[in-house]
Amino acid sequence: MRALTRRDRLTAERLPSHTPNQSPNARRLGCKIVTTAILVSALVIGGCSSNGDTGSTGSSSQASALRADGDGILTIYNSYKIAGLDPAGTGTNWLFDWGVAENLLQVTDTGEIKPWLAEDVSRDGDTRWVVSLRDGVTFQNGNPVDAQAVAAALTRQISKSTAAQVYLDPATVVTAEGGKVVLTTPEPNAMVPAALAARDNSLQIYDVAIMDAAGGDSTKIVGAGAYSGPYSITEWSPENLVLAPFAKHWEGTPPLQGVHVKVVADEQARLAGVQSGEADMAFYPSTSAKLELQSNPDISVLSSKLALQSLLVEMNLKSGIFTDTDVRKAFTSAIDYQGIADGVGNGQFEAATGLYPDAMDFAVDNQHFDLPAAKALLDGAGWVPGEGGLREKNGQKLVVRFVTQAQGPETNDVAIAMKDQVAKAGFDLQIDNAEDSAAVKKNAEGWEASVALSGSLSGTADPIQPYLVRWTTGGSSNAQGIANPVIDEIGAKLRTEFDDQARNNLLEQAQGILVEDQAYVVAGTYKYFTVVTGPEWADYQVSSVRRHITSTTGQ
């Protein structure tokens, strides 16, 4: 493990095969994910254990044999809609997940940023990035993925996509020069590697002519072969995605005959689909699913190597009880973070000790369960115990309208555990399991706190993009109303800081403000990405960074 110098390059190599999930007792003790100087958001992991968990005794060879006897179609029941197919819009992160769209760089499940469509990326000075592309790559329609095509896609995204503009200033210029792609940023930008690897709809590579001709109508993108991934779109609606293998994919013909992703909002219906054989996999199971299914030898509950997805607990700073810092501190001190992991996680949660997982090199352990301190803070703020221990102040009860996410059932599991915990300090947690939690939070008068499948890390484990959108003034996901000039200043520095240790120091400073000094936000828990499968997929390796379908899935 080493830190890369500013002149180091990313050089293409074949992805390593996945390693089998380890036992549920495996824990990451003392293992840190270390960022590198040039790849500011890259992860380098060595010697980390994992939390894979299988509910089936089926071997890899048995699962492979069952797949060979099947129809070759992988059917997935999922809980989230696929909003559209043009990355300039929204919701196309799922095209990354399902093996349709590809980026120039990727974060692997071993935690490193590596080339993908790019063969080589280097930084030439502070504002110029040079990308060399793989030879012979084409879009699914046969058009070449060459420097001109890539420059056009990046330029379109930078000008049209708000997600892309979080990473790259709209003044960034992308050109094709001698077969290479050159990005020139208006000022030093340490976020470029993370941008090129991002899972969201920021800088995916596609055929611009197809997107422009579609004019925002996703139905016109279906069947047009606009992407370069191993699977192409043959049918689409927000609730239904049907994919066919791209035989001329640059990594070779993928092994599956097709992929069908169907949105099934009800968790029990998703699980029943796997049990009946109608579906091969069910995504986003609740933490109770393992207990429900453990007696069925034909069902597996599988988890990713790393618990990178946080369930953030956010306080509303615009209105209500949490405009008082001491009340926020009391609330976060009344949460038993280890108790949540142990009591409701069933092996799917890692106890949160800070905003970032312990494996991150910049993680600070500053979330602490301290019930006496919580009570003392409320006493000092004038909230006195009333009937049943519920605190009151000037006739107002200490009620927390707590928003959870219906599409993520584990958020409700966390809320139920928290309800009993914070009641001991005098809070009345009233749970609102919302179909659209973001819509609820747009009304500042309608909530006090929330927990959602929102992270302090992006889907590709980048800490800076979530920092900017969630915690800086006016950030696109800053529903809380955080407006702290020091947090904003740190965010601006994170954009331009190439030095690894300096970046870590900035993140550590920010955590002191966000969690300890102001109690704006805490991580309720960290979760392993979990998938329920039938016997044909008992050997499925769950991705920590949500690359659910790759060119080798099903081999």
Stockholm file with secondary structure:
# STOCKHOLM 1.0

chainA/1-555         MRALTRRDRLTAERLPSHTPNQSPNARRLGCKIVTTAILVSALVIGGCSSNGDTGSTGSSSQASALRADGDGILTIYNSYKIAGLDPAGTGTNWLFDWGVAENLLQVTDTGEIKPWLAEDVSRDGDTRWVVSLRDGVTFQNGNPVDAQAVAAALTRQISKSTAAQVYLDPATVVTAEGGKVVLTTPEPNAMVPAALAARDNSLQIYDVAIMDAAGGDSTKIVGAGAYSGPYSITEWSPENLVLAPFAKHWEGTPPLQGVHVKVVADEQARLAGVQSGEADMAFYPSTSAKLELQSNPDISVLSSKLALQSLLVEMNLKSGIFTDTDVRKAFTSAIDYQGIADGVGNGQFEAATGLYPDAMDFAVDNQHFDLPAAKALLDGAGWVPGEGGLREKNGQKLVVRFVTQAQGPETNDVAIAMKDQVAKAGFDLQIDNAEDSAAVKKNAEGWEASVALSGSLSGTADPIQPYLVRWTTGGSSNAQGIANPVIDEIGAKLRTEFDDQARNNLLEQAQGILVEDQAYVVAGTYKYFTVVTGPEWADYQVSSVRRHITSTTGQ
#=GR chainA/1-555 SS CCCCCTTCCEECCCCCCCCCCCCTTCCCCSCCBBCCSSSTTCCBCCSCCCCCCCSCCCCHHHHHHHHHHSCSEEEEEESSCCCCSCTTSSCTHHHHHTTSCBCSEEECTTSCEEESSEEEEEECSSSEEEEEECTTCBCTTSCBCCHHHHHHHHHHHHHHCHHHHHHSCTTCEEEEETTEEEEECSSCCTTHHHHHHCSSSSSCBCCHHHHHHHTTCGGGTTTSCCCCSSEEEEEEETTEEEEEECTTCTTCCCSCSEEEEEECCCHHHHHHHHHHTSCSEEESCCTTHHHHHTTCTTCEEEECSSCCEEEEEEECCSSSGGGSHHHHHHHHHTCCHHHHHHHHCTTSEECCSSSSCTTBTTCCCCCCCCHHHHHHHHHHTTCEECGGGCEEETTEECEEEEEEETTCHHHHHHHHHHHHHHHTTTCEEEEEEESSHHHHHTSTTSCSEEECSCCSSCTTCCSHHHHHHHHSTTCTTCTTCCCCHHHHHHHHHHHHCCCHHHHHHHHHHHHIIIIIISCCEEEEEEECCEEEECGGGTTCCCCSSCCCCCTTTTC
#=GC SS_cons         CCCCCTTCCEECCCCCCCCCCCCTTCCCCSCCBBCCSSSTTCCBCCSCCCCCCCSCCCCHHHHHHHHHHSCSEEEEEESSCCCCSCTTSSCTHHHHHTTSCBCSEEECTTSCEEESSEEEEEECSSSEEEEEECTTCBCTTSCBCCHHHHHHHHHHHHHHCHHHHHHSCTTCEEEEETTEEEEECSSCCTTHHHHHHCSSSSSCBCCHHHHHHHTTCGGGTTTSCCCCSSEEEEEEETTEEEEEECTTCTTCCCSCSEEEEEECCCHHHHHHHHHHTSCSEEESCCTTHHHHHTTCTTCEEEECSSCCEEEEEEECCSSSGGGSHHHHHHHHHTCCHHHHHHHHCTTSEECCSSSSCTTBTTCCCCCCCCHHHHHHHHHHTTCEECGGGCEEETTEECEEEEEEETTCHHHHHHHHHHHHHHHTTTCEEEEEEESSHHHHHTSTTSCSEEECSCCSSCTTCCSHHHHHHHHSTTCTTCTTCCCCHHHHHHHHHHHHCCCHHHHHHHHHHHHIIIIIISCCEEEEEEECCEEEECGGGTTCCCCSSCCCCCTTTTC
//
